[in-house]
Amino acid sequence: MTAIEPNRKTRLETQDTFQDPAVPMIALPTRFTSHRVNRDQRMPEGGSIDIANLKGAGCVRHIWILFGQGVRLEINVDGAKKSQVDLPLKAFFGIMHDWEPYFVDNAAYTVLPNPEAKAKDPLIPGNPGYNLFLPIPFRESCKITLHVSPGHTVATMVDWHQYDQETPLTSYRLHADYHLYQPSPPRGNFVEMANLNGEGFVAGIAIGYLQRDHSDMVFHTGGMTILLDGETNPHAIRGHNVEDDFGYSWGFNNYQSRWIGSPYHVNRSRTDQDGVFYRFFGPDPIAFHRSLSFRTGSRGDDMESVVYYYQIPDSLVQSSTNEISSSLLVPIKWQVTGLFPQANNWEIFQQQEFVEQLPAGSWPDQLVFENQTLPVTALTSDHAWIDLQNVFFERNHTATPRAMIDHSAYARTTVNSDSKKEASLRLAVDGWCLVWLNSKKVATLRHENGLETVRIPIQLEKGKNELLVKTNNSEISPNKRLWVVNTAIEL
């Protein structure tokens, strides 16, 4: 034994890994023992059953579930206070709005209905086999629970790899963020797909639309916006439109591939369509190191979504206890007004509008000047971001949201300081920008290369400091129709 132990330690220290085929960001040990937990039983009176309760270090590689009607899936890894996955099982596998199961086949999971069983007994919901291939790594434990009404029979198999406790293991853990809107807010708004703190990456998204608003195509929502690391390193990913975000063109068709697809689509007319769409980011994961705000446009339809992501557990604690709040002042309450036309011309953009002459203090609900009446919209910043694209989408939207292009708007906020002090205004904008602090112009920015961050030396006065920003949404920006401002004051 003493002669073998040093060799064993060396092997563990030089453990080879392989990239997971469904989630290449996850590297897993190549040395393991294979196991399966196999169950076939009726739900007890409590309505819950653990289909796997694993101890030690390992990774779940495949889950098969035969029955999924009315089932809630819960996955708890390493004894977390809040389970990382807890949502309807059908939605987790891309079967949205409790529709009858249909064939789904992608890198993350496969759903295999049984039409022959359905034909023999119309009451059987297709008898689907749900197969999951997203890796579920764990260091201490993994408990997978199904919740359903008592009396139902559930058949499951859980295939997993067990590692030596000393084996180095990825720190990422699987999570799912679930949302159901019945209906979503009306056109010109956005709905939240995920809002996260900590460090991790997005592995994929599935979303189902049940059309309620028949005034236009279900796809005309303005697309997705993903705002990243707003507190520390602001950057963003802007979508194109709904079908474009999922890799399609001019609507959806029933095609499926490893990374993108539409497993369900009903086209009754141009303005009456339902569908389910997925995109998994295996080749192009979306990483975040401090925060992520993932939203998409809405238009009054029923929307159900799941965002699949991996996160480092310790980063959640660090995000809530680090010193970022004492080193930054982040304006929370904003007011926005506009639009002003012809802002694609630099000289015209710099011309003074009546908003700049308003006295300090909060704006009323409407600003009136001569023959102009402009509404004022109140915004609350999200990870130091405000999003103007959604403010002006509704009232300027025709077939596609183009009327706001090459227009400008103003945003104001106040920052409280406990003393007179020098500071740095960190500002990230994706277009031209003029900035005033306490009615004094402190910056003129001609950004034309997408979202850029600058730091502007400023002096804060003791008490309230009013910040005013004028910005435009330019056609020449490489971030199509992204119109955001990220603001923080570094002390």
N, C-alpha and C positions, 0 to 999 in steps of 0.2 A: 504493500500500500504506500509506503513512504517513497518508493521509487516512482510510482505512478502519479502521485499528487502534483509534483512540479510540472509534469507534462500537461496535466489537466488544466492547471492554472494558465499555462502559456497558451493553450488552445482557446480558453475563454477570453484572454486578453486580446487575441488576434482573430476573434470571431468574424467569419465572413458574413456578408449580408447580401440580400437581393432586393431589387426594387419591386414593390407590389405592382402587379399589372393593372389594377384598377385605380390605384392612387400612387403614382411614382414618387411622390414626396415622402412616402413611408418606406423606410428600409428595415427589413426584418432579418433576424438571424437565420442562417442556413442549417444550423444544427438544432434539432428539436425532436420530440417524440410526438407522434400523431395520435389523436384521440377523437372519439365520437360519443356524444350523449344522445341517446335514441329513446323517444317517449311516444306513447300512444295511449291516452287515457281521457276520461271524462273530467270536465272541470268540477272541482269541489264546490261545496256550498259557498265558500268565500268568494268564488268567481275569479280566483287568481291561481296561477301555477308557474313555478320556476322551471323553465325548460332547460336551463343550465345554471349551475351555481359553482363556478370554478374558483379554485384557490391557487395561489402562487403566481408565477410569471408566465405569460403566454399570449396568444393572439387567436381570436376566433377568425377562421378563414372562410367558413361557409355556414349559412343557416338555411334550412328548408322547413317550411311550415305549410301544412296541407289545408288547414281551415283558417279563414281570415275574416269571416263576416262578423261585424260588430266587435272586433278585437282591438284592444289598445296594447301597443308594444312599449315596454319599458326596459331600458338597458342601463345598468348602474355599474360603473367601473371604479375599482380601487376604493370602494366605500364612500363615494362622494355624497355630500349632504343633499344635493339635488341631482337626480338622475340625468345623465347626459342626453338620453333619448327617452321621450315620453309623449307619444302621439298616436293617433289612429293607425293601425297597421297598414290598412289599404293605402292611406295617403303616403306613408313611408315608402311604399313600393310603387308610387306613381299612379295609383288608382284613385282619382280625385272625385269629390262630390258624391261619394258612396255609390258611384256608378258600378254596374255589373262588370266584373273583372274582364280585361281584354289582354291581349298578348303584349308584353313589354320585354324588350331585350336590349340591354346596354352594358357598359363595363361594370356598373355598380350592382345591378340586380336583373333578374329574369322572372317574369310572371307567366306561367303556362296554364291557361284555362283548359278545361276538358269539354269540348263541345259535344262529344258523344254522350257523356254523362248528363249533360244539360238536355239533350234531345230525349233521353229516356225518362227524365224526371224534371219537368219545367221548374219545380221549386228549388232545385239545386243550383246555386249561383256559380255555375261553371266549374266547380271543384278545382280552383286554381292551386298550383304549386308555387309558393313564393320562395324565391332563391336569392339570398343576399351574398354579395362578394366583396363588399366594403370591409377592409380589415378592421378588427376591433382589438387593438393591443391593450394589455393590462399588466401591471407590475405585481399587484397583490390579490386582486379578485375581479371576477366578472359575473354578474347576475343578470340573466335575461328572463323577463317575466311577461306572461300574457295575461291580460285582464279581460274577462268575458263573462256573460251570464252563466250561472251554473247549469250543468247538464250537457253542454256541448262537448263533443269529442274533438280532441286536438292531437294531431300527429306531427312530430317535429324531429329533426336531426340537427345537431350542432357539431360541426367539425372544427377542431381547434388544435393548435400546436402548443406544446408545453416546453418551456425553456428552463435550463438551470437557473437558479435564483440569482447567480452572479453574472449571468449573461447580460451584456449591455443591450438596452432596449430603447427604442424611440420614446421620446417624451410626449408625443402627440397622442391625443385621445379623441375618439369619434364623438361628435355632437350632431344634433338635428334641431333646427329652429323652425317651428310650425306656426302657420297663420291661416285663419279662415275668416273671410269677409263675406257676409251675406246681407246686403250687398256691400261692395266697396264704396268709398266716397265717390261723388259724381266727377264728371270729367273736369280736368284741370287740377286735380289733386294727385297725390301719390300715396302708396301704401308701403308699409315697412315689411321687408322680407327678413331682415336680421339686423340687430344693433348690438355690437359686441365690444367688450373690453378685453384687453390682454393680447397674447401673441398666438397666431395660428395661420391657417389658410383655408380658403373656400374650396371644397372638392366638387361641388355640383349644386344644381337647383332643379326642382321639378315644380311646375305650376299648371293649374287647371282653370280655365275660364268657362263659365256658364253665362252666356250673354243675356243681359237684362235691358241694356240700353241699345235700342235698335236704330238710333239716329245715324250711326256710322259703323264702319267695320270694327270688330272687336280688337283689332291689332293697333288701332290708332290711339295709343296712350302716351306716346313720347318716349317709350323705352326705359331702360334701366339706368340708374346712377349708383355707383359704388364709391363712397368717400372714405379714404383710408388715412389712418394715423394723424388725425386732425390736430392732436395735441402736440405732436413732436415733429412730424415730417409730412406735411399735407400733400397728398397726391390723390388722383381720382381716375376712375374708369367710367367712360360715358358710353351708353348704349346708342343704338341707331334707331330702332323701333322694335316692337315686340317680336315679330317674325324674324327680323334681321338679327336680333340678339341671340336667337336660337339657330342661326345659320341658314334660314330659309330665305325665300324671296317672293314678294307679292302674295303673302298669305302662307298658309300651311298645307301640307299634304301628308298622307300617312306613310312616312318613311322613317326607318330607324337605323341608327348606326351606333358604333361603340360609344361615341361621345355626345352626339346630338340626335334628336329624333322627336317624332310626334306619334305616339302609340294610339291616340284616339282623336279623331276629328270628324265632326258632323257639320256639313256645309248645306244649310237649307236655303240660304240666299246670301247675297253680298253682305247684308246687315243682320244676319241671323246665323251665327256659327258658335259652336262649342268646341273645346279641344283641350288636350293635355300635351305639354311639351317639356322636354328635359334637355339640360346641357351639363355635362360633367367635364371638369377642367383638368383632366389627367395630364395632358401635355402642357397646359398653361395655367397652373394653379394661381390663385389670387392670394398673395400673402399680406398679412397685417401684423404689425409689431406693437401697436398700442391700442388701436380701435378700428372698427369698421361699421359703416352705416350703409346698408344695402336696401334700396327702395326701387319701386317701379311705378310708372304712371297708372292711374285708375280712371274708370269712366262709368261707375255705377253697376258693374257686373259682379256676379259672385266669383270670388277668387280664392283658391286654396293653394298653398305653397309649402314646400319644404326646402330649406337650405341645409345642405350637408357640409359640415366643416370639421376640421381637426384643430384642437387647441391644446396649449401647454398649461396644465392645471396651475402650476406655481405662478404663472404670469397673471392670473386673475387676482391673486393676493398682492402681487407687486403693484398692479395697476391701482389698487385702492389704498395702498399705504406709502407709495413713493412720494417724493417731494415736489412733484410737478405742480400741485396747486399753490404752493408757496412761492414758486419761481415764476408763475404765469398769472396774469389777470386775463380772464376770458369773458368778453361781453356776452351776456345771455339774452337780454331783451333788445330786439331791433324793430325799427319801423322802415318800411320800404314804400316808395312811390315812383311812378312813371306811367307811361313811357314817353320818351322824347325821340323824335324821328331823325333820320339822316345821320346817325352816329357812326357811319362807316368812313366819314371824312374827319381827319384829325383836327383840322381847323374848326370845323363845326362842333366836334365833340368838346373842344375846350371852351366854347362859348358859354357865357354865364346864363343859367336858367334861373327863374324866379325862386326856386327852392333854396338857392344859395343865400338869398337875402332874408330868409325867414329868421325870426328871433330864436335864440336858444330855448330849448325846452321841447317837450313832447309835441308831436303834430296831432291835429284833430283827425277825425275819421276821413275827412276830405280836405284837400287843399284847393282853394279857389283863387285864381288870378286872371283878371280880365275875362277872356272867353274860355279859359281853361279850367276844367275841374278834374282833379286827379284823386283816385281813391288811395287810401293809406292802408297797408297791410301790416299787421303785427306778426313778427316771427320770433321763435325761440331757437337759439343756436343749438346745434347738435354736434358734439365733439369739436366745437369752435367753428362749425360750418353754418352758413345760411345759403339757401338754394333759391335763386331768383327765377330759374327756369320754370319752376312749378307755380310761382306767384303769377306769372304772366301767360301761362299756357292757355287757360280757359278763355279769357276775354279776347285773345288775339289768334285763336286757332281756327283755321279753315280746314282744308283737306289734310294738310300736314302743318306742324307748328312752325311756320316760317315767318309770320308777321312780326315776331319779336326780334328777328335777326336784324342787325345793324340799327338797333335802338339802344337808348341808354336809360338808366334808372339811378335813383339815389337811395342810399341806405344810411340810417343814423342810429346811434346807440350812445349810451353814457357809460363811463368807466369811473369808478370811485377809487380814490387814492387816499391813504391815511396821512400822506405828507407830500410836500413839494419834492419831486425827485426826477432825475434823469432815467430814461428807460428806452427800450427799443420796441417799436411797433412792428411785429411780424405779420406780414400781409401776403396772402396767396390769392391771386386773381388770375383768370384765364383770358382777360381782355385788357383794354385801355382802362386807366384808373386815375382819378384825381382824389386827393385825400386832404381833409381839413381836420385840425384838432383845435377846439376852442376858437373856431372861426378863422384860424390862421392856416393857410395852405402849407402842408408839410411834404407833399410828394406829387409829382406828375409822372405817371408810368405809362409807357407805350409798349405794352406786352403784345407780341404777335405770334408767339411760338407755343401757345397752349398755356396750361397752368404753370405759373412761376411764383416763387416765393422771394420776397425782398424783406430787408430789415431797415427800418427808418428810424433814425435817432429822434426822440421826442422828449419834451419835458412835461411831466404831469403836474397839475396844480393840486393842492390839497382840496379834497372834496370831489365834486362832480366834474368830469371832463367829457365834453361832447365831441364825438367822432362822427364825421360825415364823409361818406364815400360815394363818388360817382363812377359808374362802370358801364361798359357796353357789352353787347353780345355780338361778336363779329363773325361774318360769314367766312373769313379767312382763317379762323381758329382751327387747329388740327383736332380739337375735341368738339365734335359736332354738337352744337346747341348746349354744351355744358355752360352753365352760368352760375358760378358759385363764388363766394367770398369766404376765406378763412382768416380769422382775426384773433390774435393773441398779443398781449403786451408782456414782453420779457423784462423782468426786474433785475 
